[in-house]
Amino acid sequence: MKILKFVFLSIFCIYSNFSYAEIFFIDIDKIINQTNVGKYINKEFENAKKINNAKNLENKNKLIEREESLIAQKDILDKDEFNNKLSIFKKDVSDFNRLNQKTNKDLQNKLLNNKANFLKLIEPILLDYVAENNITYLLQKKHIIVGHNDLNKTLDIIKLVDKKINISNFNDSISK
């Protein structure tokens, strides 16, 4: 019986040594926001958003001026003519709001597409990193409850991505 326990324990110890898995984690959001290409994507989005907001503000101010002018003409204009101008104005406001929503949605979609394309470029780098470092599992940090900071490989990945992917490579990949 003692021999059977010894054999069982020996097999268990040997098997557990072979089944040891290297598990690390990375913060994808940090990689996207702190790599050179990720910063470029965010900067391009912010610039496009500022331009869009400036155009919207200009158009909004024109609409406000038209509204004030229409209100000033209320007592001067014929009731039918005023109602006609008012309905045209309401349609223009509605068109402005619809265009504004569409433009904002398009900007958000472009940002999401650029980030998705960037993640596609990162994937082979992650696969190579995992293979070179004999990593069994590379998990996303947001799905980890607790983990030693030694297991966080985010900074290594950021350095590697910055070495291997530059802005021109990224722009070439999205233009395809």
Summary of the structure (lengths in Angstrom):
residues: 176
radius of gyration: 29.4
end to end distance: 68.7
largest distance: 109.9
contacts: 433
relative contact order: 0.17
helix: 80%
strand: 5%
